[in-house]
Amino acid sequence: MAKKQTTARVAKNTASPDASAFDKVTQIIGLMGEAGLAELDLESRGFKMKLRRHATPVMIPTVTNTPMPTIAPFVQPVPTSDPGVIAATPNAGVISPPPAPKKAEPTYHHIVSPIAGTFYQAPSPNSPPFVKEGDTVTQGQTLCIIEAMKQMNEIKADADGRVMKTLINNSTPVEKGTVLFWIDKKK
């Protein structure tokens, strides 16, 4: 079944874009995502913009003459009175061990990307990164750069603490709201 796409058309007679055009375009892209729009056409005097969200590709299976692989039967553990003992149904095969308990994720402060763009750890390819894991940072210190529409936007720490983990690789595209760093706040 094909997914229905929502389209919005906006027409406005305003002056041509000025220095804050980047901020306006960023806001429009954010609103487009929040409203779930697939297309957006914007026209004003001397300015025309058309934004389209790419559809998710559909995988179409191909038919071949190769035989289908056989699948081993599912093994169902049989409940016992002793939780440490796992019994299997007769002639069932191998039983996998119980899953390991999940580790609780640490509760660190998250530094998130305020915009969509490309993540850079350093001001230039030959420069050292702004911060590394284990570094102590202060509020207002630059942590990375997000490049969006040829603009370099410095992302700064909003709290004092230690960088526990950098979650994004250098030169990787990020979306608005992507967690970039875990910071262990100073108490």
N, C-alpha and C positions, 0 to 999 in steps of 0.2 A: 504494500500500500504506500503510495507516495505521500510524503510529508507536505502539508499545506504550508506555504510560505506567506508570511505577513509582509505587506509592503506599505510604506508610509511616504507620502510626498509632502514636502514643505516648500512653500514659495514665500519669499520675503524680499521687499525692496529696501535694502539698507546699503550703506556705503561699502566700498570694497574692503577686503580683509586688511587689518592693520597688524601691528606687532603682536597683539594678543591672539592672533588667528590660531596659533598652536594650541593655546588653552581652550579656545572655543571648539576646535576640532576634537580635542581630547574629551571634552565634555559631551560632545555629540556622540562619539564612539561609545562612551560609557552609558549614555542614555539609551543608545541603540541596543546594547547588550542587556541592560536592565529590563527594557520593554520586550525583549525577545524578537526584535525585528530582523528579518533576513535581508531586506534592502532598504536603502534610504537615499532619496534624491533631494538635494538642497540647491536652490537657485537664488541668487541675488544679483544686483547690478554688477556686471563684470566678474562674477564668480559663479562657478557651477561645480558641485561635488556630487559624486555618485558612489555610495558604499554598498558592498554586497558581501555577505557572509558566505564562505564556501560551504557547500553541503558535504556531509560525511560520505565518503566513498562507499559504494555497495559492492560486496564481494559476490561475484556470480560464479557458482560452481561449474566446473567443466566436466564433461562426460568422457571417460576413458574406458578402455577394455581391460584394465588391470583388475584383478580380483580384490575384493574388500578384505582387509585384515580381520582375523578372528579376535574377539575380545574375551579376555579371561572372565570367568563368572565373578560376581561381587561376593565378598565374604562378609557375612553378617555376624558380629559377635553375639554370643548368647549371654544374657545377664546371669550373674551368679550372686550368691549371698556375700562373697568376699570381694570387695572392690579391687583388691590387688591381683585377682586372678581373672584372666580372660579366657573363656572357652569358645570354641568354634563349632559350627554345625559339622556333622560328619562329612567327610570327603570334600571339604570346602577349600582346602589349599592353605596358603600362607596368610597369616594375620599380621597386619602392620601394628607397630607399637602405638600406644595412645599419644595424641599430640602433646607437644611440650606446652606448658602454661605460657600465656602471652606476657611479655614484659610490659609494665606500665610505662607509657611515654613520659619523659621528664616534663615538668611544667615550667618551661622557660618562656621568657617574653619573646614574642615573634616580631621581627621587622619585616613588613610586607611591602611589595611594590605598589606605589600609588597609581602607576600607569602601566600600559602594555609597552613593551620595547625589548631591547637587547641588553642583557646584564653584562657589565664589565667590572672586574675586580680592581683594575688599576687605571690611572689616568691615560696611559699609553701602553702599547704592547711591550716596550722595553723597560717600563717602570715596575717597581715592586708593588704588590697589592696594597690597597688602603689599609686593610686589616687581615689578620690570619686567625685561625682558630686558636684560642687561648689568650689572645690579646685583650687587654683591658681598654675599654672605650668610655668616653664621657659623652654626655648629652650634647648634641650638636656636631659631633665628630663625623666626618664623611666616611661611610662604610663601602660605598660602591657607586657606580654610575649606571643609569638606565638611559640608553639612547633611544629616542623616539622621534621619528620624522626629522632626522639630522640634528636634533637638539640633544645635548648632553645634560642630563638631569642628575645632580648629586643627591644620593639618598643618605640621610644623616641619622645618627642614633637618636632615639627619642627618650633614652634612659641611660644612666650610668650602669656599667656592668662588664662582664667578660663574654667574649664571643665564644660560644660553646660549639656551634656548628654552622658552616656555610653550606646551605642546602642546594645552591645552584652552581653549575659549572660556568667558567668564563665563556663569554661570547654565546650564551644560550638565550633564546627568546623566552620572555616571561609574559604572563597575562597580569592585568590589574588584580591585586589581591594575592598574588603568589608569595608564599613565605620565603624570604631570602636568607635570613639569619635567625639563629636561636641565641638569645642573650640571657645570661644568668644575672639578674639585677642585683645590685649591691643593696643590702638591707640596712 
